[in-house]
Amino acid sequence: MGASMTLRDRWRAWRNGLIGSPDFQRWAARFPLTRPVAQRRAQALFDLTAGFVYSQIAHACVRSGLLERLAGGAAKVGDLAAHLGLDEPATLRLLRAAAALKLAESAGGDRWALGVEGAALLGAPGVAAMIDHHALLYADLADPLVLLRRGGGGGALASYWTYAEGGAPDAEAAGAYSGLMTASQAMVAAQVLDAYPIDRHRRLLDVGGGEGTFLRAVAARAPAVERMLFDLPAVADRARSRFVADGLQLDATGGDVFRDALPTGADVVSLIRVLHDHDDGPALLILRAIRAALEPGATLIIGEPMAQ
């Protein structure tokens, strides 16, 4: 076994043995030159073990409406408790936990205010929508080994995220699903339009466009571009109604991208915050469906939120 190890394998084994040594860890924590590195690694380990707690704190702040209440001004614990429907000790625990993440901060005495990260979160409603939506993902992750053994499909998230199972939601389910898409697409729409001159095109087809968030942004930037949308029938109906109510034109087609042909005639097709919700196989099916609908020389725009 040792003879088959590469030089890099040997270096990695030496490195991991050194870092994993309690004696080395104690020495690194004391030595002035290595102390900052040891502290950063200790913080990283703490974040690794506490990450789920962090996400649940954020979830509690979003679901309870705490951040919106604090955005209205500093408030006393008792007033916040009444607003949240919690007793004062529980409210104070939540506030202290939120303060650890800079979602809230002490305003002196018994008063609490919105923190810098809380203000940033409220300024990105799509992020709050994703945090709220992640409750279903957390349920699926309660036993990650069960999730891995099950493979794709199934679980609490699939029942909500209808595309994952290729099903068709009823009107109530479509409202929850398309509401999340509306909030989360807004984060990407402006950046896509800043990066690409959409006004060079004649007709745009937005596939998986939800209630038309991206197309509404297109209408504001390039009103001359004709707008087409394809999504599940219940979602397309909601988009059509919203555009009619706002006096905007929209050619909305309902269907299943995995089974139905896409509308033709567009010289640009957009996929905004869609592909990353699918495994490689379904994503390839979506791209093939788009390829079949594209005019010669047409353009495909893919926009996804990415970490830097």
Secondary structure as a PSIPRED ss2 file (coil, helix, strand):
# PSIPRED VFORMAT (PSIPRED V4.0)

   1 M C   1.000  0.000  0.000
   2 G H   0.000  1.000  0.000
   3 A H   0.000  1.000  0.000
   4 S H   0.000  1.000  0.000
   5 M C   1.000  0.000  0.000
   6 T C   1.000  0.000  0.000
   7 L H   0.000  1.000  0.000
   8 R H   0.000  1.000  0.000
   9 D H   0.000  1.000  0.000
  10 R H   0.000  1.000  0.000
  11 W H   0.000  1.000  0.000
  12 R H   0.000  1.000  0.000
  13 A H   0.000  1.000  0.000
  14 W H   0.000  1.000  0.000
  15 R H   0.000  1.000  0.000
  16 N H   0.000  1.000  0.000
  17 G H   0.000  1.000  0.000
  18 L H   0.000  1.000  0.000
  19 I H   0.000  1.000  0.000
  20 G C   1.000  0.000  0.000
  21 S C   1.000  0.000  0.000
  22 P H   0.000  1.000  0.000
  23 D H   0.000  1.000  0.000
  24 F H   0.000  1.000  0.000
  25 Q H   0.000  1.000  0.000
  26 R H   0.000  1.000  0.000
  27 W H   0.000  1.000  0.000
  28 A H   0.000  1.000  0.000
  29 A H   0.000  1.000  0.000
  30 R H   0.000  1.000  0.000
  31 F C   1.000  0.000  0.000
  32 P C   1.000  0.000  0.000
  33 L C   1.000  0.000  0.000
  34 T C   1.000  0.000  0.000
  35 R H   0.000  1.000  0.000
  36 P H   0.000  1.000  0.000
  37 V H   0.000  1.000  0.000
  38 A H   0.000  1.000  0.000
  39 Q H   0.000  1.000  0.000
  40 R H   0.000  1.000  0.000
  41 R H   0.000  1.000  0.000
  42 A H   0.000  1.000  0.000
  43 Q H   0.000  1.000  0.000
  44 A H   0.000  1.000  0.000
  45 L H   0.000  1.000  0.000
  46 F H   0.000  1.000  0.000
  47 D H   0.000  1.000  0.000
  48 L H   0.000  1.000  0.000
  49 T H   0.000  1.000  0.000
  50 A H   0.000  1.000  0.000
  51 G H   0.000  1.000  0.000
  52 F H   0.000  1.000  0.000
  53 V H   0.000  1.000  0.000
  54 Y H   0.000  1.000  0.000
  55 S H   0.000  1.000  0.000
  56 Q H   0.000  1.000  0.000
  57 I H   0.000  1.000  0.000
  58 A H   0.000  1.000  0.000
  59 H H   0.000  1.000  0.000
  60 A H   0.000  1.000  0.000
  61 C H   0.000  1.000  0.000
  62 V H   0.000  1.000  0.000
  63 R H   0.000  1.000  0.000
  64 S H   0.000  1.000  0.000
  65 G C   1.000  0.000  0.000
  66 L H   0.000  1.000  0.000
  67 L H   0.000  1.000  0.000
  68 E H   0.000  1.000  0.000
  69 R H   0.000  1.000  0.000
  70 L H   0.000  1.000  0.000
  71 A H   0.000  1.000  0.000
  72 G C   1.000  0.000  0.000
  73 G C   1.000  0.000  0.000
  74 A C   1.000  0.000  0.000
  75 A E   0.000  0.000  1.000
  76 K E   0.000  0.000  1.000
  77 V H   0.000  1.000  0.000
  78 G H   0.000  1.000  0.000
  79 D H   0.000  1.000  0.000
  80 L H   0.000  1.000  0.000
  81 A H   0.000  1.000  0.000
  82 A H   0.000  1.000  0.000
  83 H H   0.000  1.000  0.000
  84 L H   0.000  1.000  0.000
  85 G C   1.000  0.000  0.000
  86 L C   1.000  0.000  0.000
  87 D C   1.000  0.000  0.000
  88 E H   0.000  1.000  0.000
  89 P H   0.000  1.000  0.000
  90 A H   0.000  1.000  0.000
  91 T H   0.000  1.000  0.000
  92 L H   0.000  1.000  0.000
  93 R H   0.000  1.000  0.000
  94 L H   0.000  1.000  0.000
  95 L H   0.000  1.000  0.000
  96 R H   0.000  1.000  0.000
  97 A H   0.000  1.000  0.000
  98 A H   0.000  1.000  0.000
  99 A H   0.000  1.000  0.000
 100 A H   0.000  1.000  0.000
 101 L C   1.000  0.000  0.000
 102 K C   1.000  0.000  0.000
 103 L C   1.000  0.000  0.000
 104 A E   0.000  0.000  1.000
 105 E E   0.000  0.000  1.000
 106 S E   0.000  0.000  1.000
 107 A C   1.000  0.000  0.000
 108 G C   1.000  0.000  0.000
 109 G C   1.000  0.000  0.000
 110 D C   1.000  0.000  0.000
 111 R E   0.000  0.000  1.000
 112 W E   0.000  0.000  1.000
 113 A E   0.000  0.000  1.000
 114 L E   0.000  0.000  1.000
 115 G C   1.000  0.000  0.000
 116 V H   0.000  1.000  0.000
 117 E H   0.000  1.000  0.000
 118 G H   0.000  1.000  0.000
 119 A H   0.000  1.000  0.000
 120 A H   0.000  1.000  0.000
 121 L H   0.000  1.000  0.000
 122 L H   0.000  1.000  0.000
 123 G C   1.000  0.000  0.000
 124 A C   1.000  0.000  0.000
 125 P H   0.000  1.000  0.000
 126 G H   0.000  1.000  0.000
 127 V H   0.000  1.000  0.000
 128 A H   0.000  1.000  0.000
 129 A H   0.000  1.000  0.000
 130 M H   0.000  1.000  0.000
 131 I H   0.000  1.000  0.000
 132 D H   0.000  1.000  0.000
 133 H H   0.000  1.000  0.000
 134 H H   0.000  1.000  0.000
 135 A H   0.000  1.000  0.000
 136 L H   0.000  1.000  0.000
 137 L H   0.000  1.000  0.000
 138 Y H   0.000  1.000  0.000
 139 A H   0.000  1.000  0.000
 140 D H   0.000  1.000  0.000
 141 L C   1.000  0.000  0.000
 142 A C   1.000  0.000  0.000
 143 D C   1.000  0.000  0.000
 144 P H   0.000  1.000  0.000
 145 L H   0.000  1.000  0.000
 146 V H   0.000  1.000  0.000
 147 L H   0.000  1.000  0.000
 148 L H   0.000  1.000  0.000
 149 R H   0.000  1.000  0.000
 150 R H   0.000  1.000  0.000
 151 G C   1.000  0.000  0.000
 152 G C   1.000  0.000  0.000
 153 G C   1.000  0.000  0.000
 154 G C   1.000  0.000  0.000
 155 G H   0.000  1.000  0.000
 156 A H   0.000  1.000  0.000
 157 L H   0.000  1.000  0.000
 158 A H   0.000  1.000  0.000
 159 S H   0.000  1.000  0.000
 160 Y H   0.000  1.000  0.000
 161 W C   1.000  0.000  0.000
 162 T H   0.000  1.000  0.000
 163 Y H   0.000  1.000  0.000
 164 A H   0.000  1.000  0.000
 165 E C   1.000  0.000  0.000
 166 G C   1.000  0.000  0.000
 167 G C   1.000  0.000  0.000
 168 A C   1.000  0.000  0.000
 169 P C   1.000  0.000  0.000
 170 D C   1.000  0.000  0.000
 171 A H   0.000  1.000  0.000
 172 E H   0.000  1.000  0.000
 173 A H   0.000  1.000  0.000
 174 A H   0.000  1.000  0.000
 175 G H   0.000  1.000  0.000
 176 A H   0.000  1.000  0.000
 177 Y H   0.000  1.000  0.000
 178 S H   0.000  1.000  0.000
 179 G H   0.000  1.000  0.000
 180 L H   0.000  1.000  0.000
 181 M H   0.000  1.000  0.000
 182 T H   0.000  1.000  0.000
 183 A H   0.000  1.000  0.000
 184 S H   0.000  1.000  0.000
 185 Q H   0.000  1.000  0.000
 186 A H   0.000  1.000  0.000
 187 M H   0.000  1.000  0.000
 188 V H   0.000  1.000  0.000
 189 A H   0.000  1.000  0.000
 190 A H   0.000  1.000  0.000
 191 Q H   0.000  1.000  0.000
 192 V H   0.000  1.000  0.000
 193 L H   0.000  1.000  0.000
 194 D H   0.000  1.000  0.000
 195 A H   0.000  1.000  0.000
 196 Y C   1.000  0.000  0.000
 197 P C   1.000  0.000  0.000
 198 I H   0.000  1.000  0.000
 199 D H   0.000  1.000  0.000
 200 R H   0.000  1.000  0.000
 201 H C   1.000  0.000  0.000
 202 R C   1.000  0.000  0.000
 203 R E   0.000  0.000  1.000
 204 L E   0.000  0.000  1.000
 205 L E   0.000  0.000  1.000
 206 D E   0.000  0.000  1.000
 207 V E   0.000  0.000  1.000
 208 G C   1.000  0.000  0.000
 209 G C   1.000  0.000  0.000
 210 G C   1.000  0.000  0.000
 211 E C   1.000  0.000  0.000
 212 G C   1.000  0.000  0.000
 213 T H   0.000  1.000  0.000
 214 F H   0.000  1.000  0.000
 215 L H   0.000  1.000  0.000
 216 R H   0.000  1.000  0.000
 217 A H   0.000  1.000  0.000
 218 V H   0.000  1.000  0.000
 219 A H   0.000  1.000  0.000
 220 A H   0.000  1.000  0.000
 221 R H   0.000  1.000  0.000
 222 A C   1.000  0.000  0.000
 223 P C   1.000  0.000  0.000
 224 A C   1.000  0.000  0.000
 225 V C   1.000  0.000  0.000
 226 E E   0.000  0.000  1.000
 227 R E   0.000  0.000  1.000
 228 M E   0.000  0.000  1.000
 229 L E   0.000  0.000  1.000
 230 F E   0.000  0.000  1.000
 231 D E   0.000  0.000  1.000
 232 L C   1.000  0.000  0.000
 233 P H   0.000  1.000  0.000
 234 A H   0.000  1.000  0.000
 235 V H   0.000  1.000  0.000
 236 A H   0.000  1.000  0.000
 237 D H   0.000  1.000  0.000
 238 R H   0.000  1.000  0.000
 239 A H   0.000  1.000  0.000
 240 R H   0.000  1.000  0.000
 241 S H   0.000  1.000  0.000
 242 R H   0.000  1.000  0.000
 243 F H   0.000  1.000  0.000
 244 V H   0.000  1.000  0.000
 245 A H   0.000  1.000  0.000
 246 D C   1.000  0.000  0.000
 247 G C   1.000  0.000  0.000
 248 L C   1.000  0.000  0.000
 249 Q C   1.000  0.000  0.000
 250 L C   1.000  0.000  0.000
 251 D E   0.000  0.000  1.000
 252 A E   0.000  0.000  1.000
 253 T E   0.000  0.000  1.000
 254 G E   0.000  0.000  1.000
 255 G C   1.000  0.000  0.000
 256 D C   1.000  0.000  0.000
 257 V C   1.000  0.000  0.000
 258 F C   1.000  0.000  0.000
 259 R C   1.000  0.000  0.000
 260 D C   1.000  0.000  0.000
 261 A C   1.000  0.000  0.000
 262 L C   1.000  0.000  0.000
 263 P C   1.000  0.000  0.000
 264 T C   1.000  0.000  0.000
 265 G C   1.000  0.000  0.000
 266 A C   1.000  0.000  0.000
 267 D C   1.000  0.000  0.000
 268 V E   0.000  0.000  1.000
 269 V E   0.000  0.000  1.000
 270 S E   0.000  0.000  1.000
 271 L E   0.000  0.000  1.000
 272 I E   0.000  0.000  1.000
 273 R C   1.000  0.000  0.000
 274 V C   1.000  0.000  0.000
 275 L H   0.000  1.000  0.000
 276 H H   0.000  1.000  0.000
 277 D H   0.000  1.000  0.000
 278 H C   1.000  0.000  0.000
 279 D C   1.000  0.000  0.000
 280 D H   0.000  1.000  0.000
 281 G H   0.000  1.000  0.000
 282 P H   0.000  1.000  0.000
 283 A H   0.000  1.000  0.000
 284 L H   0.000  1.000  0.000
 285 L H   0.000  1.000  0.000
 286 I H   0.000  1.000  0.000
 287 L H   0.000  1.000  0.000
 288 R H   0.000  1.000  0.000
 289 A H   0.000  1.000  0.000
 290 I H   0.000  1.000  0.000
 291 R H   0.000  1.000  0.000
 292 A H   0.000  1.000  0.000
 293 A H   0.000  1.000  0.000
 294 L C   1.000  0.000  0.000
 295 E C   1.000  0.000  0.000
 296 P C   1.000  0.000  0.000
 297 G C   1.000  0.000  0.000
 298 A C   1.000  0.000  0.000
 299 T E   0.000  0.000  1.000
 300 L E   0.000  0.000  1.000
 301 I E   0.000  0.000  1.000
 302 I E   0.000  0.000  1.000
 303 G E   0.000  0.000  1.000
 304 E C   1.000  0.000  0.000
 305 P C   1.000  0.000  0.000
 306 M C   1.000  0.000  0.000
 307 A C   1.000  0.000  0.000
 308 Q C   1.000  0.000  0.000
